[in-house]
Amino acid sequence: MTVLANRPTKLVDHFALGLNAPICLTWELTYACNLACVHCLSSSGRRDPHELSTAECKAVVDELERMQVFYVNIGGGEPTVRPDFWELLDYAIDHHVGVKFSTNGVKLDTVAARRLGATDYVDVQISVDGASADVNDAVRGGGSFGTAIRAMENLAAAGVTGFKISVVVTRHNAGQLDEFKRLADRYGAQLRLTRLRPSGRGADVWADLHPTALQQRELYQWLVAHGEQVLTGDSFFHLSGLGDPLPGLNLCGAGRVVCLIDPIGDVYACPFAIHEQFLAGNVRSPGGFPSVWRDSELFASLRKPDSGGTCSSCSMFDACRGGCMAAKFFTGLPLDGPDPECVQGYGEAGLAASEASARPVPTGDHSHRGPVRGQPAGAVPVALLTRRPDRACDENPLAGTPLSS
Amino acid sequence: MTAADNGAAGFDSSAAYQLHRQAELRDEAFGALAYHFGTRRLSFLKAPILVEVVRALGASISVDEAVERCAVPESQRTAILQALAGLAGSQMIERRVTESRVTRPRAWSEPAEGVSL
């Protein structure tokens, strides 16, 4: 009898029924962001006028404390641009909710770094998507690599080690894995690699940026070689069909162990699934977040045993379990079929047949509408021309009109 | 050898233990989820009887007494003690000392084993 499970594959059956509270809760505090990354999973840029207030955020923390959600992954947008960011950070920690927050580093000056150095139960994740300025800035915008490096230097100078350097693996940086590792080692940091999803603005660039099949195999071998030194946010379980499973739970946790609270309190099944089909409720409704987590019909359906659909006849199904729900959804593939990056190649036929026009459009677009300093070329205009406004009052007579300079 | 290995190797069921001061348990249908705020490690206690024993540790003079008190069936004793040794190894439970000084180690590192997300 196994009474203590450190082998995640044994847990899948338990998780199918859902847990009393999420293990891995992402909370995006704001859609506001100083950057305009081409692959932003939440199409961030502008603050939403209906953003949760400080008091509402604290009420959510109180609920998380009662549910014993041990930690939250805070992101955005750029969470540190909220004026009450530090206040909310302290409030969460004081209420036994640990915080891991993702940032592009824009607010991590020497004062903030010293403050973090003196705070327990906070992990910082600095995002870079290239190990060099040219590769990074092409995706995240001019100057963003320098901003991130300065933040790392400030953290290191304040004695903060073990912070995370978080990288979305793309076709352009997949050859820089050793360089990323060296960058992390230089600052006593830990490297975290995650998967590019076709979510948010990522849908616009996924076809060009997602790693090639060869790069996926090399990435898998690299991850196996580095084991638990490198974190992955459990995001590469679709690669498990290449051999032994990678460290982590190796399952799609959407609505079962994972969910997202967005800046206006909407609760989605996963951070990569901001679409009304995966909207479970809102924390402002009666019963708040606990009620959404426990009672939502969407989550109940996600917690039903998964038949595996067309993948169930594949010999690798037990390893990858069909891959990522959001990746399938936003590339127009059926949810009970193979992942678009299926290592057996079964996703490719579906992708070729999938009509771009039939692909779901993410709910809500908070992308900047005007130019952003240093923005990656081409990113925002594409979003402007292809998206419907997220609400009628956002429609502007000039929306979609190319700006003449 | 890591600190975690030392914990497991040094596990002594005749000694007094407690849930680690930086760890918490959350009940789940399968048993409980344990989280260590220092190491950021998650462990899954997949048997309700194990959860009961862990909760009883703090009020027992030894691990053996806690096992006794929870009436762990003989057939499960070995598995439960192995699981407890594992929990000691991952610092979810710790030796209880009378003049305990509460320290809050920085512990930025992610779990060396178990689940790290």
Boltz contact constraints between the chains, C-beta under 6 A:
constraints:
  - contact:
      token1: [A, 1]
      token2: [B, 79]
      max_distance: 6.0
  - contact:
      token1: [A, 3]
      token2: [B, 46]
      max_distance: 6.0
  - contact:
      token1: [A, 3]
      token2: [B, 47]
      max_distance: 6.0
  - contact:
      token1: [A, 3]
      token2: [B, 50]
      max_distance: 6.0
  - contact:
      token1: [A, 3]
      token2: [B, 79]
      max_distance: 6.0
  - contact:
      token1: [A, 3]
      token2: [B, 83]
      max_distance: 6.0
  - contact:
      token1: [A, 4]
      token2: [B, 83]
      max_distance: 6.0
  - contact:
      token1: [A, 4]
      token2: [B, 86]
      max_distance: 6.0
  - contact:
      token1: [A, 5]
      token2: [B, 44]
      max_distance: 6.0
  - contact:
      token1: [A, 5]
      token2: [B, 46]
      max_distance: 6.0
  - contact:
      token1: [A, 6]
      token2: [B, 114]
      max_distance: 6.0
  - contact:
      token1: [A, 8]
      token2: [B, 115]
      max_distance: 6.0
  - contact:
      token1: [A, 11]
      token2: [B, 44]
      max_distance: 6.0
  - contact:
      token1: [A, 14]
      token2: [B, 30]
      max_distance: 6.0
  - contact:
      token1: [A, 19]
      token2: [B, 28]
      max_distance: 6.0
  - contact:
      token1: [A, 20]
      token2: [B, 28]
      max_distance: 6.0
  - contact:
      token1: [A, 24]
      token2: [B, 117]
      max_distance: 6.0
  - contact:
      token1: [A, 68]
      token2: [B, 26]
      max_distance: 6.0
  - contact:
      token1: [A, 70]
      token2: [B, 35]
      max_distance: 6.0
  - contact:
      token1: [A, 98]
      token2: [B, 37]
      max_distance: 6.0
  - contact:
      token1: [A, 120]
      token2: [B, 104]
      max_distance: 6.0
  - contact:
      token1: [A, 121]
      token2: [B, 37]
      max_distance: 6.0
  - contact:
      token1: [A, 162]
      token2: [B, 108]
      max_distance: 6.0
  - contact:
      token1: [A, 162]
      token2: [B, 109]
      max_distance: 6.0
  - contact:
      token1: [A, 233]
      token2: [B, 117]
      max_distance: 6.0
  - contact:
      token1: [A, 234]
      token2: [B, 117]
      max_distance: 6.0
